[in-house]
Amino acid sequence: MARMNITLPAMGEGIIEATINKWLVKEGSIFREDDPLVEVATDKVDSEIPAPVAGTLVSIIAPEGTVAKIGDVIAIIENDSVPAREDTKKIENEVKRIRETIETSRKEITEIESASYIMKSRTPSGKFISPLIRSIAAKEGISYVELDGLKGTGMDGRITREDVFQILSNRKKAADTPPSDKQGKSLAANKVFGNVPDSDEIIPMDRVRKLIADHMVMSKRTSPHVTSFIDADVTKLVNWRNANKDRFLAAEGQRLTLTPIFIDAAAKALYEFPMINISLDGDNIIRKKNINIGMATALPDGNLIVPVIKNANEKNLTGLAKAVNDLAERARINKLKPDEITGGTFTITNYGKYYNLAGTPIINQPQAAILGTGVVKKTPAVIETPDGDMIAIRHIIILSLSYDHRVIDGALAGKFLFKVKEILENYTSDL
């Protein structure tokens, strides 16, 4: 029987270590291929590490509670001999079941990762929320308000797993309490929501919507929002795109929408104005080296996710178009990887898809600014010519920039917006 090391695998961009949360098998225990061996927790999500082969756990190198770095040996296993023929079919069926279970778990982990990323490490009042607590809160739909109201029983008042489970226990008790009469449901609803007519429908938020709601409230509490607007004449851009979209589709197999062009323009402007590409940590301003642009994407269930295009300023328009189409498509079918929704330094949200003129977007914390793009609309406009002013039909778009006024002043925001306008009005690419 051969021995082999079990190492902590790579778990996404920016993740360099994980906490050994719980060993699911004991030393000396026999397991099959793909059986979950250990539960680990990162600063983003909890996950399980499956067995690469069938065997026996010889030695646990990293006990529960320790922090291991990616690539560290966490256990030693011994590869068992081939099972008896009469057991082969049974084992194959069991392996198939385990793999299906793991695939289901991975899908759930991706969903929880999307939600837990929205949650930050502290509540509005400043209570620390550990990665494990954030993961449980994301999975169970526990809001910031509920966490903020907890009196932590851990060291220095930290919120523990048991504290969070108490919330779930209280919920279950409330759910198991029957109404006193057939109107109990309506009476309970009226008690909580006020005088709700029977004809109205009460729709509880799902856990992702709760986390989005908490994140939006937290952002408004954290950052004093200011929104500036500017319009841009994108007639030349629209004509150029219309002239090239069919050729682009034939050559690349990709649709050429306006979204990658907006991202290209924002990336160029961020490179010129790096103090927009920042975040705030206490009294320290962190100027980001990489320009990672998130694009707000609506999901079929009505929720929102923000996949991130890393190093957007280093991609040409073709690369951006491919990235936009790929991320948007996989976002809608819940196939994004955890590191594809993290690490954003700036966000773009597109109102124009729904024919809205403009909006005042909420900053995606811990970023400091977000750009909103309205619908491109044919509008009568005054055109200056050598022969005098004239009125013509032009394609006009309204751009809005919401920014954190603690660290970005109106002058800088105005210059950045004007630069985006200039780029769009005189757009050229290496397509």
Secondary structure, DSSP 8 states (H G I E B T S, - for coil): --EEEEE----STT--EEEEEEESS-TT-EE-TT-EEEEEE-SS-EEEEE-SSSEEEEEESS-TT-EEETT-EEEEEEE-----HHHHHHHHHHHHHHHHHHHHHHHHHHHHHHHHHHS-SB-TT--B--HHHHHHHHHHT--HHHHHT----SGGG---HHHHHHHHHHHHHHHHS--SSTTHHHHHHHHHHSS--TTS------HHHHHHHHHHHHHHHHS-EEEEEEEEE-HHHHHHHHHHHHHHHHHHS----SHHHHHHHHHHHHHH-GGGSEEEETTEEEE-SS--EEE-EE-TTS-EE--EETTGGGS-HHHHHHHHHHHHHHHHTT---GGGSS--SEEEEESGGGT---------TTBSEEEEE---EEEEEEEEETTEEEEEEEEEEEEEEEEETTT--HHHHHHHHHHHHHHHHT-----
